[in-house]
Amino acid sequence: MSPNPFADHRAAALYESWYTSPEGRRVDSLEKKALLWTLGELGPVTSVLEVGCGTGHFTRWLGKKGMANVGLDTSMPMLEQAKLLGTDALVQGDALALPFANGAFDVVALITTLEFLAEPQKALVEGLRVARLGLLLGVMNRWSWLGISRRLTSLVRPNVYDTAHFYSVPELERLLEPLSEDVSTIAWRCTLFPRWWPSECSHLPWGGFVAMVLGKAGTG
Ligand SMILES: C[S@@+](CC[C@H](N)C(=O)[O-])C[C@H]1O[C@@H](n2cnc3c(N)ncnc32)[C@H](O)[C@@H]1O
């Protein structure tokens, strides 16, 4: 398995500052819109565990939306940043063995995390175990201009995405197939289309970011 690029203090210290750049603010706002739209498909959500919370950027945001929230990450440097930035509840742990009881949270979220996991399917099964209503996924789209340009950048300039595996929507759907008995609904939207594209968020599978929810079977 490739080493976690976010286990590094420098990468952790730089991570959050990207969200304050003009492009970072645009991306952040569009990703949050798409995540909220998909999350709405699960009905009212009161608690969320963010697996791979990093600096807690989305964990804090979900908290501001009124959800009790916990962030979990393997990387101590990322958790230290999350703490500095005011994330309240943080746990060091692994996506593949979550230290929580079955159904402990309404939703388990993995936002730009699946891409860095050696055993993504195992992490999804583990997330579904801990979730009562379902999973919220945010994934960088392999079949998008953004995904292709990030992969090309990695060829010439080493960065934290070098070891990441971006997913296309069909590839994500294939990854989810073995979970089909435990999943009642799947809903997704793409965002981060080129700036000239008329729609911010749509069902066309080539936006740079895929927001997806999986509803857990037996909860509807
Ligand atoms: C790209 S960052 C995403 C952080 C945050 N979700 C966001 O979107 O701002 C990916 C995070 O996944 C974490 N991660 C990688 N492997 C992990 C694992 N096995 N279990 C939990 N977290 C993991 C990394 O440490 C890193 O903080």
The ligand as an SDF file (V2000), in Angstrom:
LIG
                    3D

 27 29  0  0  0  0  0  0  0  0999 V2000
   -7.7410   14.4810    0.4500 C   0  0  0  0  0  0  0  0  0  0  0  0
   -7.8240   14.3130    2.1890 S   0  0  0  0  0  0  0  0  0  0  0  0
   -9.5450   14.7150    2.4420 C   0  0  0  0  0  0  0  0  0  0  0  0
   -9.7730   15.4620    3.7250 C   0  0  0  0  0  0  0  0  0  0  0  0
  -11.2040   16.0060    3.8770 C   0  0  0  0  0  0  0  0  0  0  0  0
  -12.1830   14.9430    3.7760 N   0  0  0  0  0  0  0  0  0  0  0  0
  -11.4700   17.0690    2.8380 C   0  0  0  0  0  0  0  0  0  0  0  0
  -12.1020   16.7460    1.8070 O   0  0  0  0  0  0  0  0  0  0  0  0
  -11.0460   18.2250    3.0400 O   0  0  0  0  0  0  0  0  0  0  0  0
   -7.8290   12.5350    2.4330 C   0  0  0  0  0  0  0  0  0  0  0  0
   -7.7560   12.1680    3.9120 C   0  0  0  0  0  0  0  0  0  0  0  0
   -7.9230   10.7460    4.0440 O   0  0  0  0  0  0  0  0  0  0  0  0
   -7.1010   10.3250    5.1190 C   0  0  0  0  0  0  0  0  0  0  0  0
   -6.8960    8.8700    5.0490 N   0  0  0  0  0  0  0  0  0  0  0  0
   -6.1070    8.1830    4.1780 C   0  0  0  0  0  0  0  0  0  0  0  0
   -6.1760    6.8660    4.4480 N   0  0  0  0  0  0  0  0  0  0  0  0
   -7.0240    6.7180    5.5090 C   0  0  0  0  0  0  0  0  0  0  0  0
   -7.5130    5.6100    6.2430 C   0  0  0  0  0  0  0  0  0  0  0  0
   -7.1320    4.3500    5.9420 N   0  0  0  0  0  0  0  0  0  0  0  0
   -8.3740    5.8200    7.2490 N   0  0  0  0  0  0  0  0  0  0  0  0
   -8.7790    7.0880    7.5660 C   0  0  0  0  0  0  0  0  0  0  0  0
   -8.3480    8.1820    6.9210 N   0  0  0  0  0  0  0  0  0  0  0  0
   -7.4890    8.0060    5.8950 C   0  0  0  0  0  0  0  0  0  0  0  0
   -5.8280   11.1390    4.9120 C   0  0  0  0  0  0  0  0  0  0  0  0
   -5.0160   11.1790    6.0630 O   0  0  0  0  0  0  0  0  0  0  0  0
   -6.4040   12.5040    4.5420 C   0  0  0  0  0  0  0  0  0  0  0  0
   -6.5810   13.3240    5.6640 O   0  0  0  0  0  0  0  0  0  0  0  0
  1  2  1  0
  2  3  1  0
  2 10  1  0
  3  4  1  0
  4  5  1  0
  5  6  1  0
  5  7  1  0
  7  8  2  0
  7  9  1  0
 10 11  1  0
 11 12  1  0
 11 26  1  0
 12 13  1  0
 13 14  1  0
 13 24  1  0
 14 15  1  0
 14 23  1  0
 15 16  2  0
 16 17  1  0
 17 18  1  0
 17 23  2  0
 18 19  1  0
 18 20  2  0
 20 21  1  0
 21 22  2  0
 22 23  1  0
 24 25  1  0
 24 26  1  0
 26 27  1  0
M  CHG  2   2   1   9  -1
M  END
$$$$
